[in-house]
Amino acid sequence: MTATTETAYDAFASYIPDEGNVWVPWDEASGSEIKLVKLNPSTGEMIVFIKTPPGKTLTKHFHPGTVIVYVVQGQWTYNEGWVAGPGDSVVEAAGSTHAPTMLDGDEPTIVFAVIQGSLEFVDDAGNRVGYDNWQTLLQRYNDYCASIGVTPRDLTTW
């Protein structure tokens, strides 16, 4: 359930409890799962958590919009001389192409991400082999909830 509260400034905030939210299988190659927080049909923005097993690499992808990533747990890198760990943030510029690699360890890496626009999955030659946007993620979420007998949350109301 999402609760909306009006403040003295006539602004609204949405409280989104984690209870009842599910991890949805996402990137088969890496075994990653995604937990959707909010999807914005007006802007295409996706607010998500991504959980990836240790030592795995996400499928190479391009994103036309900016992505902001905050590391909750674990460590990951682009093999560019830095490693992002708990509490670190990474801002990925619009137009970036990369394949994040999780470091080995005892726990999965979990990141919180705000994604502007789509993610376009590409092969080594740069050819698009798939994509996700707010619509495909919403469909994947609804389908998964139906398959496990869970009532889906409203992810698109702000």
C-alpha positions as a LaTeX table, in Angstrom:
\begin{tabular}{lrrr}
\hline
Residue & $x$ (\AA) & $y$ (\AA) & $z$ (\AA) \\
\hline
Met1 & 0.00 & 0.00 & 0.00 \\
Thr2 & 1.26 & 3.48 & $-0.81$ \\
Ala3 & 0.30 & 6.26 & 1.57 \\
Thr4 & 0.23 & 9.87 & 0.37 \\
Thr5 & 0.68 & 12.72 & 2.82 \\
Glu6 & 0.03 & 16.42 & 2.22 \\
Thr7 & 2.46 & 18.82 & 3.91 \\
Ala8 & 2.25 & 22.51 & 4.75 \\
Tyr9 & 3.80 & 23.17 & 1.35 \\
Asp10 & 1.09 & 21.29 & $-0.55$ \\
Ala11 & 3.69 & 18.76 & $-1.66$ \\
Phe12 & 3.03 & 15.06 & $-1.63$ \\
Ala13 & 5.24 & 12.20 & $-0.53$ \\
Ser14 & 4.62 & 8.54 & $-1.17$ \\
Tyr15 & 5.58 & 6.05 & 1.53 \\
Ile16 & 6.41 & 2.72 & $-0.07$ \\
Pro17 & 6.88 & $-0.13$ & 2.41 \\
Asp18 & 9.04 & $-3.06$ & 1.35 \\
Glu19 & 6.54 & $-5.57$ & 2.72 \\
Gly20 & 4.87 & $-7.41$ & $-0.13$ \\
Asn21 & 7.37 & $-6.25$ & $-2.73$ \\
Val22 & 9.03 & $-9.10$ & $-4.61$ \\
Trp23 & 12.35 & $-9.74$ & $-6.35$ \\
Val24 & 11.59 & $-10.48$ & $-10.00$ \\
Pro25 & 13.96 & $-12.56$ & $-12.17$ \\
Trp26 & 15.57 & $-10.07$ & $-14.55$ \\
Asp27 & 18.91 & $-10.79$ & $-16.26$ \\
Glu28 & 19.11 & $-14.53$ & $-16.92$ \\
Ala29 & 22.78 & $-14.47$ & $-17.94$ \\
Ser30 & 23.87 & $-13.08$ & $-14.56$ \\
Gly31 & 21.08 & $-14.45$ & $-12.38$ \\
Ser32 & 20.13 & $-10.89$ & $-11.41$ \\
Glu33 & 16.79 & $-9.98$ & $-9.90$ \\
Ile34 & 15.06 & $-6.61$ & $-9.85$ \\
Lys35 & 12.72 & $-5.11$ & $-7.26$ \\
Leu36 & 10.60 & $-2.28$ & $-8.66$ \\
Val37 & 9.93 & 0.69 & $-6.40$ \\
Lys38 & 8.23 & 3.11 & $-8.83$ \\
Leu39 & 7.82 & 3.49 & $-12.58$ \\
Asn40 & 6.97 & 6.85 & $-14.10$ \\
Pro41 & 4.93 & 6.62 & $-17.32$ \\
Ser42 & 5.25 & 10.39 & $-17.88$ \\
Thr43 & 9.06 & 10.51 & $-17.89$ \\
Gly44 & 10.06 & 6.87 & $-18.35$ \\
Glu45 & 12.01 & 6.96 & $-15.09$ \\
Met46 & 12.45 & 3.66 & $-13.27$ \\
Ile47 & 13.33 & 3.45 & $-9.56$ \\
Val48 & 14.60 & $-0.02$ & $-8.71$ \\
Phe49 & 16.79 & $-2.27$ & $-6.62$ \\
Ile50 & 18.99 & $-4.75$ & $-8.51$ \\
Lys51 & 20.44 & $-7.86$ & $-6.83$ \\
Thr52 & 23.24 & $-9.78$ & $-8.56$ \\
Pro53 & 25.12 & $-12.87$ & $-7.33$ \\
Pro54 & 28.83 & $-12.51$ & $-6.48$ \\
Gly55 & 31.26 & $-12.83$ & $-9.38$ \\
Lys56 & 28.61 & $-12.30$ & $-12.06$ \\
Thr57 & 28.51 & $-9.66$ & $-14.81$ \\
Leu58 & 25.32 & $-7.94$ & $-15.96$ \\
Thr59 & 24.54 & $-8.14$ & $-19.66$ \\
Lys60 & 26.26 & $-5.31$ & $-21.54$ \\
His61 & 23.85 & $-2.43$ & $-21.98$ \\
Phe62 & 23.48 & 1.11 & $-23.30$ \\
His63 & 21.27 & 3.72 & $-21.71$ \\
Pro64 & 20.19 & 6.91 & $-23.46$ \\
Gly65 & 19.44 & 8.61 & $-20.12$ \\
Thr66 & 21.40 & 9.15 & $-16.92$ \\
Val67 & 21.52 & 6.39 & $-14.30$ \\
Ile68 & 22.27 & 7.05 & $-10.63$ \\
Val69 & 23.38 & 4.01 & $-8.62$ \\
Tyr70 & 23.80 & 3.70 & $-4.83$ \\
Val71 & 25.46 & 0.55 & $-3.46$ \\
Val72 & 23.52 & $-1.03$ & $-0.58$ \\
Gln73 & 25.51 & $-4.26$ & $-0.27$ \\
Gly74 & 28.45 & $-5.96$ & $-2.00$ \\
Gln75 & 30.93 & $-4.53$ & $-4.49$ \\
Trp76 & 31.05 & $-3.99$ & $-8.25$ \\
Thr77 & 33.23 & $-2.43$ & $-10.93$ \\
Tyr78 & 33.58 & $-1.62$ & $-14.63$ \\
Asn79 & 37.25 & $-2.64$ & $-14.37$ \\
Glu80 & 38.24 & 1.02 & $-14.77$ \\
Gly81 & 40.41 & 1.28 & $-11.67$ \\
Trp82 & 37.69 & 1.72 & $-9.06$ \\
Val83 & 35.42 & $-0.53$ & $-7.03$ \\
Ala84 & 32.05 & 0.68 & $-5.73$ \\
Gly85 & 31.07 & $-0.66$ & $-2.31$ \\
Pro86 & 28.40 & $-0.06$ & 0.34 \\
Gly87 & 27.57 & 3.62 & 0.64 \\
Asp88 & 29.21 & 4.55 & $-2.68$ \\
Ser89 & 27.36 & 6.22 & $-5.53$ \\
Val90 & 28.02 & 6.05 & $-9.25$ \\
Val91 & 26.53 & 8.42 & $-11.82$ \\
Glu92 & 26.41 & 6.91 & $-15.30$ \\
Ala93 & 26.23 & 9.53 & $-18.04$ \\
Ala94 & 23.53 & 9.38 & $-20.69$ \\
Gly95 & 24.83 & 7.50 & $-23.72$ \\
Ser96 & 27.00 & 5.11 & $-21.68$ \\
Thr97 & 27.58 & 1.47 & $-22.61$ \\
His98 & 28.99 & $-0.93$ & $-20.03$ \\
Ala99 & 28.72 & $-4.30$ & $-18.28$ \\
Pro100 & 29.07 & $-4.03$ & $-14.48$ \\
Thr101 & 30.91 & $-6.91$ & $-12.82$ \\
Met102 & 30.18 & $-7.95$ & $-9.23$ \\
Leu103 & 33.17 & $-8.87$ & $-7.09$ \\
Asp104 & 33.43 & $-12.32$ & $-5.56$ \\
Gly105 & 32.21 & $-12.62$ & $-1.99$ \\
Asp106 & 29.73 & $-14.26$ & 0.31 \\
Glu107 & 26.74 & $-12.06$ & $-0.50$ \\
Pro108 & 25.02 & $-10.70$ & $-3.58$ \\
Thr109 & 25.53 & $-7.10$ & $-4.61$ \\
Ile110 & 22.43 & $-4.97$ & $-4.14$ \\
Val111 & 22.15 & $-1.51$ & $-5.66$ \\
Phe112 & 19.45 & 1.13 & $-5.63$ \\
Ala113 & 19.15 & 2.80 & $-9.04$ \\
Val114 & 17.25 & 5.67 & $-10.60$ \\
Ile115 & 17.19 & 5.04 & $-14.35$ \\
Gln116 & 16.08 & 7.76 & $-16.76$ \\
Gly117 & 14.66 & 6.11 & $-19.85$ \\
Ser118 & 15.42 & 2.65 & $-21.15$ \\
Leu119 & 18.19 & 0.08 & $-20.89$ \\
Glu120 & 19.17 & $-1.39$ & $-24.25$ \\
Phe121 & 21.03 & $-4.69$ & $-24.05$ \\
Val122 & 23.75 & $-5.06$ & $-26.68$ \\
Asp123 & 26.12 & $-7.73$ & $-27.96$ \\
Asp124 & 29.88 & $-7.22$ & $-28.31$ \\
Ala125 & 29.36 & $-5.64$ & $-31.75$ \\
Gly126 & 26.95 & $-3.08$ & $-30.26$ \\
Asn127 & 23.82 & $-4.61$ & $-31.82$ \\
Arg128 & 20.69 & $-4.33$ & $-29.71$ \\
Val129 & 19.60 & $-7.76$ & $-28.49$ \\
Gly130 & 16.89 & $-6.63$ & $-26.06$ \\
Tyr131 & 15.67 & $-3.74$ & $-23.96$ \\
Asp132 & 13.79 & $-2.78$ & $-20.85$ \\
Asn133 & 11.77 & 0.33 & $-20.13$ \\
Trp134 & 9.04 & 1.14 & $-17.61$ \\
Gln135 & 6.47 & $-0.73$ & $-19.71$ \\
Thr136 & 8.46 & $-3.96$ & $-20.14$ \\
Leu137 & 9.40 & $-3.97$ & $-16.45$ \\
Leu138 & 5.78 & $-3.41$ & $-15.42$ \\
Gln139 & 4.67 & $-6.31$ & $-17.63$ \\
Arg140 & 7.45 & $-8.56$ & $-16.30$ \\
Tyr141 & 6.46 & $-7.63$ & $-12.73$ \\
Asn142 & 2.74 & $-8.27$ & $-13.29$ \\
Asp143 & 3.43 & $-11.59$ & $-15.04$ \\
Tyr144 & 5.76 & $-12.74$ & $-12.26$ \\
Cys145 & 3.29 & $-11.75$ & $-9.52$ \\
Ala146 & 0.57 & $-13.74$ & $-11.31$ \\
Ser147 & 2.87 & $-16.77$ & $-11.58$ \\
Ile148 & 3.53 & $-16.83$ & $-7.82$ \\
Gly149 & 0.03 & $-15.83$ & $-6.71$ \\
Val150 & 0.93 & $-12.38$ & $-5.37$ \\
Thr151 & $-1.26$ & $-9.33$ & $-5.89$ \\
Pro152 & 0.85 & $-6.73$ & $-7.72$ \\
Arg153 & 1.36 & $-3.29$ & $-6.20$ \\
Asp154 & 0.48 & $-0.11$ & $-8.07$ \\
Leu155 & 3.89 & 0.99 & $-9.36$ \\
Thr156 & 2.84 & 3.88 & $-11.59$ \\
Thr157 & 0.75 & 6.16 & $-9.38$ \\
Trp158 & 2.70 & 9.06 & $-7.99$ \\
\hline
\end{tabular}
